[in-house]
Amino acid sequence: MAARRKTLEVARRDERLVSVRGRKILVADDDQLIRAQVREALSGGEYGFVECQDGTEVLSAIRQHLPDLLLLDVEMPGLGGVEVCRIVKANQGTSGFGFIPVILMTARRTGKVEGLELGADDYLIKPFDMLELSARVKSMLRLKALQDALVEKNRELDRANKELEEKRRELLELSRTDGLTGLVNRRHFEERLVAEFARSDRYRAPLSCFLLDIDHFKRVNDTWGHPFGDLVLREVAGVARRALRDVDVLARYGGEELVALLPETSPEEAWRAAERVRLGVEAMRLTAQTANGPETVKCTVSIGVSTFPGDTVDSAETLVHTADECLYVAKDNGRNQVRQAG
């Protein structure tokens, strides 16, 4: 009960803080005298007024003037107040009129229930007390103001949620991307490795892997400096990326090593893919700035390839381990070559 009282107190405080000055009221009545009386009774509220004589004018005026409240006579030429109320309430979504409170006015004592059931927010019987009219109008305008504030807060919340989602995506991308090469990092590669191996094992589709190591990379760093070594890494990564398919996963594995995962790729296809990368790197020509001027630098890579299923490959771990063993064979046998398991 205490919490409910607190909620009501906050609601009343918020309502008192809502200003209704300057709000626009649309008054629709085919009797000019009634319209004048309404305008005079509400003149102290510093409202704006739009006047209409029939329901058709009302629908046009809503789109043109965007009123905050409709005061509609039930009986008007053409469309009456009840029909207009029904149309307005049926189209109060964000793509329609939006929320607009409706007060119906009538000289008849009957029809109140029908009007309220169609969505009218209030009902006044003519001749009405002007003080009562002013009080009900002010109440409806406060409701409109609170509704507008809620809509705007929801929009702000939507914008904030979209910004948070964008930041979340950016952080996720950063968490799985190698900052130097732009490739995915080892952590993301290992996640994809588990998923791709499970899929390959289930459907008995071949899954290949190759490990690449830049030959004599320490010499590159020692001779031309680490910034040039970073350039070599980026260029090798670019050559490898262009030589592979979009479905292949290429990652920086650590240091000067890259690793690639090739789904649905046979041993022969995997060897050809690795050879394309090796030849592409061999054809690279980079320029290093030295004390004696620019110097052309060539690079080569050694690559080890493995495929599941294979004689020694029965798990995700052995797929990478076997490729690593083949890589060391390539390096021990002179570098700048591709070696493949069994």
N, C-alpha and C positions, 0 to 999 in steps of 0.2 A: 504493500500500500504506500509506503514511504517513497519507493522508487517511482510509482505511478504519479504521486503528487508532485514529485520533482520534475517529472517529464511534462506535466501539465503546466507547471510554473514556467518552465523554459519555453514552452509553446506560446504561452500568453505574453511572455517578455518579448519573444521574437515578433509576435504579431503587433505589439505596441511600437516596436522599432521600425516596422514597415511603413514607409510613406506612400500615401495614395495621391498626393498632390501631382497635378499634371497628367494624371491618367485620362484616357480618352473613353468617353461613353457614347455609344450609338443608341439613339432614341428613335424607334420606329412606331409611328401611329398615323393613321390617315386623318386624324383630327389635329389641326394645327394648334388649337387652343391647349390640348393636352400636352403637346410637345413643349409649348411655351411655359406651361405650369411646371413641368418636370425640370426644364432648364432653370427656371427661377428658383425652384425649391433647392436645387443643387448648386446654385451660383456661388455659395460661400465656400465650396470645397475646392475651388480653383481647378476644376476639371476642364478638359477639352470636350467639345460636343460635335457629333455628326448626326444629322437628322435625315430620316427617310420616311416616305409615305406608304410604301408597300414592301412585301417580302422580296420581290425581285431586286429592288434597289438595295435592300439590306445585303444580299449575297455579293453584289458588285462592290458595295461600300466596304465590306469586310476586307476584301482583297486589296482595295485601294488605300484604306486608312488604318487598318490593323487595330481595331478598337480593343479596349481591355474589358469591356462589359457591354452586353446587349440588353436593352430594355425594349421588349417587343409586345405590341398589342396583339392579342390573340386573333382578333378579327380585322383583317386588312384586305384590300382588293388584291386579287391574284393569290399569291402565297400568303397565308396567315402566319401568325407568330408560332403556332404549334408546328407547322410544316418547316418553317425556317429553323426552329430549334432542333427538329429531328435531323435535318441536313447538316447543321453545324456540329452536332454531337456525333454524328456518324463519320465526320471527317476531321476529327480533332487530333489526328496523329501528326507527326512532325512534317509529313509531306502534304498535309491539308491545312486547315485553319489554325491548328494548335488549340490549346485549351482556352476557351472564352466563356466565362460565366454568363448565364442567361436568366433574366428575371422576366417572367411573363406577366402582362397586365390585361385585365378583362373586367368588364362590367357585369359579367354573369357569375353567379355563385357556383355553377357547375363547371366541370372540366379541369379542376385543379389537380385531381389525381392523375388524369391522363397526361397533363403537361409535365408533372413531376416524374411520371414513369418514362417519358420520352427523354428525360435527362435535364429538364429545367432545374436550375439551382434554387430558385425562389419563385413566389407567386404573390401578386398584389391584386386586391379587388378594388376597382374604381367605385366611387371616389376614394382615394387613399389619403391617409394622413401624411402630410409632407415631412414631418419629423421622422415618421416610420420609414418613409421612402428614403430619406437621407441616411438613416441608420443602416438599412438593408443594403443600399448601394455601397456605403463605406465598407461593410462587412464583405461583400462580394469582391470589391477591389482589393482588399487586403488578401483575400484568398487568391486572387489572380497574381498579386505581387509575390506572395509566398510561392506559388506554383512556378512563376517565372524564375525566381531565385533558385528553386530546386532544379529546374531544367538546366540553368546555367551551371550549377554545381555539378550536375551529372555530366555535362559537356566537359567541364574542367577535369572531372575524374576520368572520363574516357580519354581525354588528351594525355593526362598523366599516366594512365595505364598503357597507352600506346608508346609513350616515351620510355616507360620502364621496360616494356617488352622489347623495344628496339635496343635499349642498353643491355638487356639480358642476352639478346642475340649477339651483340657486339662482344660482350664478355665471353660468351661461349665460343665465338670464333677466335678470340684472342687466346683462350685457354687451350685451344687445339691447333694453333698455328705457330710455326717456327718464324720468329721475327726476322731472321736474316734472309731466308730463302723464299718465304711465303708459302712453303709447303706445309702440310699437316705435320704435327710433331709425333714423337715416338709413342706418347700416351694414346693419342687418337688412333695411330696405326695399330697398336695392340688391341684396342677395342674393336676395330674393323676386322682384324685378323681372326679374332674369336668368332665373330658373326659370320664371316665369309667361309671359315673352315667348317662351321656347323652346317651351313647351307650346302657346301660342296660334299660333305660327308653324307648328308641326307639324300641328295639327288644324284650322288655318284658322278658329279661333274668335276673335271680337272681344275685344280687351283695351283697356280705357279707363283713363285716368289723369286726375286733376285736382290742381292746385296751388292752395292757399288761402293768402291773406295777409290778416291782420287790418288793417283800414283805420286809418290814423293811430295806429298802436300807440306810436310815440315820444311822441306827445302824451299818450297814456294814462299812460305811465310818468312823464313830466315833470309832469303835473298831479296825479295821485293816488299816485304812488310805485311803485316796482318790486314790492313785495309785492302791490299791487292788480293790477299788470300780470300777475303770475304767476297770480292768480286768474282774470283774463280768459282767459289761455291755457288753463287747466284747464277752464273752463266751455265755451269754444269746442270744445276737444277732445271733451268729453262730448257736446255737441250733434251733432258730426260722427259720433262713434261710434254714437250711437243712430239716426242717419239712414241708416247703411249696414248691409250684411249682414255676417253672421259670416265669410263667405268673403272679404270685401274686406279689404285691407291698408291700415290708416291709420297714418301715422307722423308724427313731428315731423321736419320737413325741415331746420330751422335757424331760430333767432330766433323770429319770429312766423309762420312758414310751416308749414303742414301739407301732406302729400301723401297721396293715396289711389290705390290700384291696384284696379281693378274687373274681375275676370276674367269672361269671357263676357258682356260688357256692350256693347250697341250704342251708337252716338253719341246716339240719342234717350234711351235709358235712362240713360246717363251724365249727360246734361244735366239730366234730372229729379232724379237723385240729388244733383247739385251744387246745384240750386235748392232742394231740401229743406233742405240744410245752410245755404244763405244765408238762407232764410226763418226757420229755427230760430234762427240767431244774431241776426237782426234783431229777433226777438221777445224776446230775453233782456233782463232788467232786473236790473242789479247795483247794490248799494249801497256807495258809498265814504264813508268817514268823513273829514270835513274839519273845519277849525277852526270852520266855521259850522254844523256838524251833519251828519247823513247826507245824501248826495246820490245820486240815482238816475242811473245811467250806462247809456247805450245803446251797442251795438257793431254794427259791420257788417263784412262781409268781401267781398273780391273773389276770383273763382275763374276759372281757365283750364282748359279741358277739351280733351283730345285722345284719339284712338282709333286703334288698329292693327287692320286695315290702313287706311291713309289716304294721301292724295296726298303728304304730306311726311313720313309716318311709316313708316320701313322698318327700324327697329332699336329696341332698348330705350332707347338714348340719345336718339334723336329723339322718342320717345314723350313723355319727360319734358321735353325742350327745347321741343317744340311747345306743351305745356301751359303752360310758363313764358312763352312768347311771348304766348299768349292771356291769361295773367294780367296782363301789362303793358298789353295793350290795354284790359282791363277797368279797370285803375287810371287809365290815361290818359283814359278816357272817363267819369270821374266816380265810380268805385268803386261798391261795393255792387251788384255785378252779376256775371253769369256770361257768359263769352265762350268760344266753341268754335271749333276749327279746322275750316275748310272745310266 
